[in-house]
Every structure is written in structure tokens, then in C-alpha cells.
Amino acid sequence: MALSSAIFWGISGTCAQFLFEKKGLDPAWLVTWRMILAGAILVVFSIATEKKVAFEIWKKPKNATKLLLFGILGMVAVQFTYFYSISLSNAATATILQYIGPVFVVAFYAIKNRKWPILAEYAALILALSGTFLLVTHGSLDELVISEQAIFWGILSALALAFYTIQPVGLLRTFSPAAVTGWGMLVGGLFFSLYTQPWSVSGDWDSGTWLAFAYIVLFGTVTAFYFFLKSVTIIGATYASLLCSVEPLAAALTAVFWLGVSFTGVDWLGTILILLTVVLLTLSKDNKSGI
């Protein structure tokens, strides 16, 4: 489930780039409708399969507060920062920058458990920083190959990914992934709509636009988020986020072969270094047993 969700996300990132570059859609508008539609589908699915249990999450103020935080600070943040980063650069680069997120997850648990990172985790941090440096500079200190804005929003998306991975763990121990994900998306989408005004449609809508939009909602959102959060309940937040390391590869390959994104040898090297951070952290026994 974790691996499948990563592949679905990677391809949906390239679909988003296609919609931004070729069809003129606005990132905030796309995020709003993605969340409202996908959230509604998951909520209906949760009600159909769980009946009244689907509403239990709202009965206790503590759970309701956690869900609101997840929807607004988790769902909205992780999706908007990522899509906006894509609009400023490309799907491959934005996805790779987001996958510095697992380093933040490990750092959080190290602080929470009051335990210094082990050698493999320090090595992973060095690899992540080195990979990011190569990706945004191509090894030159004189200039950036992507804009400062793209870097800023890419790093923000990594932090949002870490928050999104960690914050709902408590809810997922009590409630189903469909209920948590569905309500979180629906609440986040409705909240974000106050800013985005989703009833104002822009862009060029043809069969290609509809197909890419449908893929993003059904596979890149409903299926991917449900699979990921379900995997979190089985293998834990850290391990699930690390297994999702195939997402940057899926995004890079589809962006290069479908949209013709230029990816040089230095870009691939930076990608490999960032993915190696995930490999190191995944192989760490400390992560498997302690987090």
C-alpha cells in the first residue's frame, strides 16, 4: 500500500504539471477541488461501510480538534505547498525536494524520544543536504537552476509532509483511514475554498484536462491517501514514509518521458543521493524498532 500510494502520487504530480503548464489551471483551485471531491468520495465510502461509526470522530472535542488540525495544517498544507512548488519548477524537482520530509520525521522522533540520531541517520542527513544542493545548483555556488521561490516552497512541502505523516497517528489508532482521510480532506477543502473561490473556473478544459483531473482526484488522491494512511496503521509513520521513496522516481520518469522535462546527470545524481537517505533510514534497525 505504501509503495502503490507513492507511485500514484508521483504520476499525479506530473498530471498537475501538465494542467498548470499546458492547460492554465491555478494550483490553489486544483487543490481545493481535489480535496473537496476526494474527501466527499471517502466520507461516503466510510458511511457506507461503517454506518454511524463514520461520525464518531466528531463526538469528542479532542478528536474533532485533531481532525481540524489534520485537515487544515496537514491536508491543505501538504497539497498546496507541493502543487505550488510544481508550478514554480516541475513535478520531478518538487517531488524530490518534498522527500527530504522523512529526515524531519526522524528528527522529530529523535527529539520526542530524547535519543540522539545514530550514525546512519547522520549520514542520511548529509546525503539529503548534498542531494538537495546538487538539485538546486548543479554543483555551482554562483547560481541556482531553479528559483528561490521554488526552493522555499519545496522545503515547506517537505515540512508539511512530515507533519502530515506524524500528526494523524493517534486518530488512525481509533478511527478508519477512510474516515480520517475523508473528513480531513473535506474539511480542509471547504476551509481552503474561502480563499480560492473554486466556483470561478479557469483554464482550457478538453478531454486531456478531464482525464488528468480525474486521475489526480481518484488515483492521486482518494486511492493514494487511503493506501498511505492505512499502511501507517500497519507499519508505522516512519517506515511508511520511507517506503514512499519511489514517488520521486515515478514523478521524475513520467515528467521526463511524458512532458519532456530536462533532467541532467547532476539532477539524477542529486535524486539518487536523496533516495539513498531513505534507504539508509529504512535499513536502520533503530527506526524499525524504536519509532
HELIX and SHEET records of a PDB file:
HELIX    1   1 ALA A    2  LYS A   23  1                                  22    
HELIX    2   2 PRO A   27  GLU A   50  1                                  24    
HELIX    3   3 LYS A   51  TRP A   58  5                                   8    
HELIX    4   4 PRO A   61  LEU A   69  1                                   9    
HELIX    5   5 PHE A   70  VAL A   76  3                                   7    
HELIX    6   6 ALA A   77  LEU A   88  1                                  12    
HELIX    7   7 ALA A   91  GLN A   98  1                                   8    
HELIX    8   8 GLY A  101  LYS A  112  1                                  12    
HELIX    9   9 LEU A  119  THR A  137  1                                  19    
HELIX   10  10 GLU A  148  ILE A  166  1                                  19    
HELIX   11  11 VAL A  169  THR A  174  1                                   6    
HELIX   12  12 PRO A  177  THR A  196  1                                  20    
HELIX   13  13 SER A  207  VAL A  217  1                                  11    
HELIX   14  14 LEU A  218  THR A  223  3                                   6    
HELIX   15  15 ALA A  224  ILE A  235  1                                  12    
HELIX   16  16 ALA A  237  LEU A  243  1                                   7    
HELIX   17  17 VAL A  246  LEU A  259  1                                  14    
HELIX   18  18 GLY A  265  LEU A  283  1                                  19    
HELIX   19  19 LYS A  285  GLY A  290  1                                   6    
END                                                                             
